[in-house]
Amino acid sequence: MNELTHSHWLRPCGGRWREGNGPVLLCLPYAGGGALSYAGWEQYPLGGFEPVAVRLPGREDRFEEEPVTDWAVLVSAIADSLTPLAHRPLAVFGHSLGALTGYELLRELNRRGHPAPVLFAASAHQAPQEMPTRAGPPRTTGELLDYVRRLDRDGTAALLDDPEWREMVLRPLRADLRLHDVYRSYADRADRSMPATHFVVLVGEDDPTVSARTHPGWAQLTTGRSTRRDYPGGHFYLREQRERLLTDLGQDLTDALQGGLR
């Protein structure tokens, strides 16, 4: 457990690692977000899965480090951090940019010959094939501020009036959105499907970043089952709907684990 305790990349949502070799739910944050986005998830049963958040450079207690802006570096580092957990069943939850990161992580684990996660929950993001085929120029500060105010009016946007907080918000967000905007993995690779991982596609009913093609698009990328679930709210529906979301997710995880053990 010592190797995990000192990991730069993983933080158990409960603060300490549980004893034993139970299943793990890896939680990947949205653009500009960090591990604390998933604080409190350990209070829910989650089908017996231990929620573990990814700690990204450039925010929270890794603020002094430079944010990662290279997909290969990011995904490889997260995959390396999971090596001590290779004997434990794995599920992955990613919100917004975290959904893209989760998908790339599944592909990386597959390339390394690791067992497929029993479940992948893609939250609040269109399928990779829905994304633009060309990246525009880096976003200006004004565009970054508009992005936050449009999608996160009741969360991060409240910090933008304070100059000190604004820079703390914009530094990782700028890097993460550039990572998002240059994403080319889907277009550049021939193999599009994953092993039989159950995909759960989660969307807010009023989220402007997703479309009617989002669930069919994600469903095309797995040879396993796919499920769509809508929740009241916008892009950050998971805050207002946390109890409902995590109750549903717990049942999904239970079903996926039992299916994987049969």
C-alpha positions in Angstrom: 0.0 0.0 0.0 3.0 2.4 0.5 3.4 2.8 -3.3 -0.2 3.9 -3.6 -0.1 6.1 -0.5 2.6 8.3 -2.1 1.2 8.3 -5.6 1.2 11.8 -7.2 -1.6 10.8 -9.4 -4.2 9.0 -7.3 -6.2 10.1 -4.2 -8.8 7.9 -2.5 -11.9 10.1 -2.1 -12.1 9.0 1.6 -8.6 10.3 2.3 -7.2 6.9 3.0 -7.0 3.7 1.1 -9.3 0.9 2.2 -7.9 -2.3 3.3 -8.3 -5.3 1.0 -8.4 -5.8 -2.7 -11.9 -4.6 -3.6 -12.9 -3.0 -6.9 -11.9 0.6 -7.7 -13.9 3.4 -9.4 -11.4 5.8 -11.0 -12.8 9.3 -11.3 -11.4 11.7 -13.9 -12.1 15.5 -13.5 -13.5 18.0 -15.9 -11.5 20.8 -17.5 -9.9 22.9 -14.9 -11.1 20.6 -12.1 -9.2 18.4 -9.7 -9.5 15.5 -7.4 -11.6 17.5 -4.9 -14.4 17.5 -7.5 -15.2 14.0 -6.2 -15.1 14.7 -2.5 -17.8 12.9 -0.6 -18.3 10.1 -3.1 -16.9 7.7 -0.6 -20.1 8.2 1.5 -22.1 6.3 -1.1 -22.2 2.5 -1.5 -21.2 2.5 -5.2 -21.6 -1.2 -5.4 -18.6 -1.8 -3.1 -16.3 0.1 -5.4 -13.7 2.4 -3.8 -13.8 5.8 -5.5 -10.3 7.1 -6.3 -9.8 10.5 -7.9 -7.0 11.4 -10.3 -4.8 14.2 -9.1 -3.8 16.3 -12.1 -0.8 18.7 -12.2 -1.4 22.4 -12.2 -4.2 22.5 -9.6 -4.9 21.9 -5.9 -1.9 20.5 -4.1 -0.1 20.1 -7.4 -0.6 23.7 -8.4 3.2 24.4 -8.6 3.6 21.8 -11.4 2.9 22.6 -15.0 -0.4 21.3 -16.4 -0.1 18.5 -18.9 -1.0 19.5 -22.5 0.1 16.3 -24.3 -2.4 13.4 -24.6 0.2 10.7 -24.7 2.0 12.0 -21.6 -1.2 12.3 -19.7 -2.7 9.0 -20.5 0.5 7.1 -20.0 1.1 8.7 -16.6 -2.4 7.7 -15.4 -2.1 4.2 -16.7 1.3 3.9 -15.0 -0.3 5.0 -11.7 -2.8 2.1 -11.9 -0.1 -0.6 -12.0 -0.4 -1.3 -8.2 -4.1 -1.7 -8.7 -3.9 -4.2 -11.6 -5.2 -7.1 -9.4 -8.4 -5.1 -8.5 -11.5 -4.9 -10.7 -11.6 -1.4 -12.3 -14.4 1.0 -13.4 -13.9 4.5 -14.8 -16.0 7.6 -14.5 -15.1 10.7 -16.4 -17.0 14.0 -16.5 -16.7 16.4 -19.5 -13.0 16.4 -20.5 -12.7 13.5 -18.1 -14.9 11.4 -20.4 -12.4 11.9 -23.2 -9.5 11.1 -20.9 -11.3 8.0 -19.7 -11.8 6.8 -23.2 -8.2 7.3 -24.0 -7.2 5.5 -20.8 -9.3 2.5 -21.7 -7.5 2.4 -25.1 -4.1 2.6 -23.4 -4.9 -0.1 -20.9 -6.1 -2.3 -23.9 -2.8 -1.6 -25.7 -0.9 -2.7 -22.6 -2.8 -5.9 -22.4 -4.5 -5.0 -19.1 -8.0 -6.4 -18.2 -10.8 -4.2 -19.6 -12.6 -2.1 -17.0 -16.0 -3.6 -16.1 -17.7 -0.2 -16.7 -17.0 3.1 -18.3 -19.3 6.1 -17.4 -18.9 8.9 -20.0 -20.6 12.0 -18.4 -21.5 15.3 -20.1 -19.4 14.9 -23.3 -20.2 14.2 -26.9 -18.7 11.0 -28.5 -15.3 11.5 -30.0 -16.6 11.3 -33.5 -18.9 14.2 -32.9 -16.0 16.5 -32.2 -14.7 19.1 -34.8 -12.0 17.7 -37.1 -9.9 20.9 -37.0 -8.5 22.6 -33.9 -8.8 26.4 -33.8 -6.3 28.8 -32.2 -5.7 28.8 -28.5 -8.7 30.4 -26.6 -8.3 33.9 -25.4 -8.8 34.9 -21.8 -12.2 36.3 -22.7 -13.2 33.1 -24.3 -12.1 31.1 -21.3 -14.2 33.3 -19.0 -17.2 33.0 -21.3 -16.8 29.2 -21.2 -16.9 29.1 -17.5 -19.8 31.5 -17.1 -21.8 29.6 -19.7 -21.4 26.1 -18.3 -20.6 26.6 -14.6 -22.6 29.6 -13.5 -23.2 28.3 -10.0 -19.7 26.9 -9.4 -16.4 28.1 -10.7 -17.8 31.2 -12.2 -18.4 32.6 -8.8 -14.7 32.9 -8.2 -13.9 34.9 -11.4 -14.5 38.3 -9.8 -11.5 37.8 -7.5 -8.2 38.4 -9.5 -6.2 35.9 -7.4 -8.8 33.2 -7.7 -9.3 34.0 -11.4 -5.7 33.1 -12.3 -5.9 29.9 -10.2 -9.0 28.9 -12.2 -7.7 29.9 -15.6 -4.3 28.4 -15.5 -5.4 24.7 -15.5 -8.5 25.5 -17.5 -6.5 27.1 -20.3 -4.2 24.0 -20.5 -7.1 21.5 -20.3 -9.2 23.2 -23.0 -6.2 23.3 -25.3 -5.8 19.6 -24.6 -9.5 19.2 -25.5 -9.3 21.3 -28.6 -6.4 19.4 -30.1 -7.8 16.0 -29.5 -7.3 13.9 -32.6 -7.2 10.4 -31.3 -10.4 9.2 -32.9 -9.6 10.5 -36.4 -6.0 9.3 -36.3 -6.5 5.7 -35.4 -8.2 2.9 -37.3 -9.3 0.8 -34.3 -12.4 2.3 -32.8 -13.9 -0.4 -30.6 -13.0 -1.5 -27.1 -13.3 -4.9 -25.4 -16.7 -5.7 -23.9 -16.8 -2.9 -21.4 -20.3 -1.7 -20.4 -20.6 2.0 -21.4 -23.0 4.2 -19.4 -23.6 7.6 -21.1 -24.8 10.2 -18.7 -26.1 13.6 -19.7 -27.9 16.7 -18.3 -31.1 17.4 -20.1 -30.2 21.0 -20.6 -26.5 20.5 -21.4 -25.7 22.5 -24.6 -22.5 20.4 -25.2 -24.2 17.1 -26.0 -26.7 16.1 -28.7 -29.0 13.3 -29.8 -26.0 11.6 -31.4 -24.1 11.4 -28.1 -25.3 8.1 -26.9 -25.3 6.3 -30.2 -21.8 7.6 -30.8 -20.4 6.3 -27.5 -22.3 3.0 -28.1 -20.3 2.5 -31.3 -17.1 2.4 -29.4 -17.7 -0.7 -27.3 -18.4 -4.3 -28.1 -20.3 -4.5 -24.7 -23.6 -3.1 -23.6 -24.4 0.6 -23.6 -26.9 2.5 -21.5 -28.1 6.1 -21.6 -29.3 8.0 -18.6 -30.6 11.6 -18.5 -30.8 13.9 -15.5 -32.4 17.2 -14.9 -29.9 20.0 -15.1 -27.1 21.4 -17.3 -23.5 20.5 -17.9 -22.8 20.2 -14.2 -26.0 18.2 -13.4 -23.9 15.9 -11.2 -23.8 18.4 -8.4 -27.6 18.9 -8.0 -28.3 15.3 -8.8 -25.5 13.7 -6.9 -27.6 11.3 -4.7 -29.6 10.1 -7.7 -26.6 9.8 -9.9 -24.5 7.8 -7.4 -27.4 5.6 -6.5 -27.9 4.7 -10.2 -24.1 4.4 -10.7 -23.9 2.0 -7.7 -26.4 -0.3 -9.3 -24.6 -0.1 -12.7 -21.4 -1.0 -10.9 -23.0 -3.9 -9.1 -24.5 -5.3 -12.3 -21.2 -4.8 -14.3 -19.1 -6.5 -11.6 -21.4 -9.5 -11.3 -21.5 -9.8 -15.1 -17.7 -9.7 -15.2 -17.5 -12.5 -12.6 -19.9 -14.8 -14.3 
